[in-house]
C-alpha cells in the first residue's frame, strides 16, 4: 500500500491532509477549506486564497520533514474500513463530544458573566455554538446508528451499497452545514482571538472552540476524502 504521495500543484487538498495531517494547522491559519472543499487542487486553493505559488514549495518542504520522522502517522487511506471507522469513533467522536459537553456550560457562563461587556458578540457566539452542537449530535447519531454499522456489515448486497451511498449524500450535506457554522464562528470570534476584557474562563472557551473546530475539519476530511469515497 502507498505510504507517501508526491506533492505538486494538482495534489487534491483532501489527499494532502490524508497523507500529511500535520499541515491542517497551517491550512486552518490561512482559511483554506480542505474538508468540505477537499476536491480542489493546491493550485486552485492558493489562487483563491491569493497566496504566492511559493506556498507549494513550503508544503513540499514541510511534508519531506514530516515523512522523515520515525513516529509519523500511517495515512488513513492505508487503513481498512474497520480500522478507519474505529479511528473516527475513538479519536474524533469521543474527543469532540467531550469538548462540546465542556463548552456547553462554559459558553453559557461567559454569556452571563460578560453580557454587559460584549452582548452582541456573546449572543452570536452562543447561538453559533448551540447550532453546531445540535448539528453534531444529530449527525453523530446517524453515523453511529445507521451508516457505520451498514459499512461494517459483511457480504453487502447492491441494495445495501445503494442505501449507504444515499446516506452518504445526506451526511456530506450535513458536513457542509457544520463547516459553514464553524466559519461563521471563526468570523464572529476574530479567528478565536479573545477580546481585551476576556477572563481566564473566556480565554479557555476560545481555545477549546479553536480545538473543536480544527478537530471537526480533520474529521470531515477523513470521511469525505477517504471513507465515503470508497462507496
C-alpha positions in Angstrom: 0.0 0.0 0.0 1.1 3.5 -0.7 2.6 5.3 2.3 3.6 8.6 0.8 2.5 11.0 -2.0 4.2 13.3 -4.4 3.1 16.9 -3.8 2.6 19.2 -6.8 0.2 21.9 -7.9 -2.5 19.3 -8.8 -2.5 17.5 -5.4 -6.0 17.5 -4.0 -6.4 19.1 -0.6 -8.3 16.1 0.7 -5.4 13.8 -0.3 -2.9 16.2 1.1 -4.3 16.1 4.6 -4.9 12.4 4.4 -1.2 11.8 4.0 0.0 14.9 5.8 -2.4 15.6 8.7 0.1 18.0 10.4 -0.5 20.5 7.6 -4.0 21.2 8.8 -2.9 23.8 11.3 -1.3 25.8 8.5 -4.3 25.4 6.2 -6.6 26.5 9.0 -4.5 29.5 9.7 -4.8 30.5 6.0 -8.6 29.8 5.9 -8.1 27.1 3.2 -11.0 24.7 3.3 -9.7 21.1 2.9 -12.7 19.3 4.4 -15.9 20.4 2.5 -13.8 21.5 -0.5 -11.2 18.7 -0.4 -11.5 18.0 -4.1 -9.8 21.3 -5.0 -6.2 21.2 -6.1 -3.4 23.0 -4.3 -3.1 25.3 -7.3 -6.8 26.3 -7.2 -6.7 26.7 -3.4 -3.8 29.1 -3.4 -5.2 31.1 -6.3 -8.5 31.5 -4.4 -6.7 32.5 -1.2 -4.4 34.9 -3.0 -1.3 33.1 -1.9 2.1 33.1 -3.6 2.8 30.0 -5.7 5.9 29.5 -3.4 3.4 28.1 -0.9 3.5 24.8 -2.7 7.3 24.6 -2.1 6.6 25.4 1.5 4.2 22.5 1.8 6.7 20.1 0.0 9.5 21.0 2.4 7.2 20.6 5.4 6.0 17.2 4.1 9.5 16.0 3.4 10.4 16.8 7.0 7.3 15.1 8.2 7.9 11.8 6.4 11.5 11.8 7.7 10.1 11.5 11.3 10.3 7.9 12.7 7.0 8.4 14.5 4.8 9.7 11.6 1.2 8.6 11.4 0.1 5.9 9.0 -2.0 7.6 6.2 -5.7 6.9 6.9 -6.1 5.8 3.3 -4.0 2.8 4.1 -6.4 1.7 6.9 -9.2 -0.8 6.3 -12.8 0.3 6.7 -12.9 -1.3 10.1 -9.6 0.4 11.2 -10.7 3.8 9.8 -14.1 3.6 11.5 -12.5 2.7 14.8 -10.2 5.7 14.4 -13.0 8.1 13.6 -15.1 6.9 16.6 -12.2 6.7 19.1 -10.3 9.8 18.0 -12.9 12.3 16.8 -16.3 11.3 18.1 -15.1 10.8 21.6 -12.9 14.0 21.8 -15.5 16.2 20.1 -18.3 15.0 22.4 -16.1 15.7 25.4 -15.2 19.2 24.1 -18.7 20.3 23.3 -20.0 18.9 26.7 -17.4 21.1 28.5 -18.0 24.1 26.3 -21.8 23.9 26.7 -21.5 25.0 30.3 -18.7 27.5 29.8 -20.2 29.3 26.8 -23.4 29.9 28.8 -21.4 31.0 31.8 -19.4 33.7 29.9 -22.6 34.8 28.2 -24.0 35.7 31.7 -20.8 37.0 33.2 -19.7 39.2 30.3 -23.1 40.2 28.9 -22.6 43.9 29.6 -19.1 43.9 28.1 -19.9 42.2 24.8 -23.6 41.4 24.4 -23.6 41.3 20.6 -20.5 39.1 20.4 -21.6 36.7 23.1 -25.1 36.2 21.9 -23.8 35.4 18.4 -21.2 33.0 19.7 -23.7 31.3 22.0 -26.2 30.8 19.1 -23.5 29.5 16.7 -22.1 27.1 19.2 -25.5 25.8 20.1 -26.3 25.3 16.4 -23.0 23.5 15.9 -23.6 21.2 18.9 -27.1 20.3 17.7 -25.8 19.5 14.2 -23.0 17.3 15.5 -25.2 15.5 18.0 -27.8 14.5 15.3 -25.0 13.8 12.7 -23.1 11.5 15.0 -26.3 9.6 15.8 -26.9 9.0 12.1 -23.3 7.8 11.6 -23.2 5.6 14.7 -26.7 4.1 14.4 -27.0 3.8 10.6 -24.0 4.5 8.4 -21.1 2.9 10.2 -22.9 -0.4 11.0 -24.0 -0.6 7.4 -20.4 -0.2 6.2 -19.2 -2.9 8.6 -21.9 -5.4 7.5 -20.4 -8.4 5.8 -21.5 -9.5 2.3 -23.2 -6.3 1.4 -25.8 -6.6 -1.4 -26.1 -4.0 -4.2 -29.1 -2.7 -2.3 -27.1 -2.3 0.8 -24.4 -0.3 -1.1 -27.1 1.9 -2.7 -28.5 2.7 0.7 -25.0 3.6 2.0 -24.4 5.9 -0.9 -27.8 7.6 -0.3 -27.0 8.2 3.4 -23.5 9.4 2.5 -25.0 12.1 0.3 -27.2 13.3 3.2 -24.3 13.3 5.6 -22.0 15.2 3.2 -24.6 17.9 3.1 -24.5 18.0 6.9 -20.7 18.3 6.8 -21.2 21.4 4.6 -23.6 22.9 7.2 -21.2 22.2 10.0 -18.4 23.8 8.0 -20.4 26.9 7.4 -21.3 27.3 11.1 -17.6 26.9 12.1 -16.6 29.6 9.5 -19.3 31.9 10.9 -18.0 31.2 14.4 -14.5 32.0 13.3 -15.6 35.3 11.9 -17.6 36.2 15.0 -14.6 35.5 17.3 -12.0 37.1 15.1 -10.3 33.7 14.5 -10.7 32.7 18.1 -8.9 35.8 19.4 -10.3 36.7 22.9 -11.3 40.3 23.4 -9.4 42.5 25.9 -11.9 42.1 28.6 -11.8 38.3 28.5 -11.3 36.5 31.8 -9.4 33.2 32.1 -12.6 31.2 31.5 -13.4 33.1 28.3 -9.9 32.6 27.1 -10.2 28.9 27.7 -13.5 28.9 25.8 -11.9 30.4 22.8 -9.0 27.9 22.9 -11.4 25.0 23.2 -13.6 26.3 20.4 -10.5 26.5 18.2 -9.5 23.0 19.2 -13.0 21.7 18.4 -13.1 23.5 15.0 -9.7 22.0 14.0 -10.7 18.5 15.0 -14.0 18.7 13.1 -12.3 19.9 10.0 -9.8 17.0 10.0 -12.6 14.6 11.0 -14.7 15.7 7.9 -11.7 15.4 5.6 -11.1 11.8 6.7 -14.7 10.9 5.9 -15.3 12.9 2.8 -11.9 12.3 1.1 -11.3 8.7 2.2 -14.1 6.6 3.9 -17.0 8.0 1.9 -15.2 7.8 -1.4 -14.8 4.0 -1.0 -18.6 3.8 -1.6 
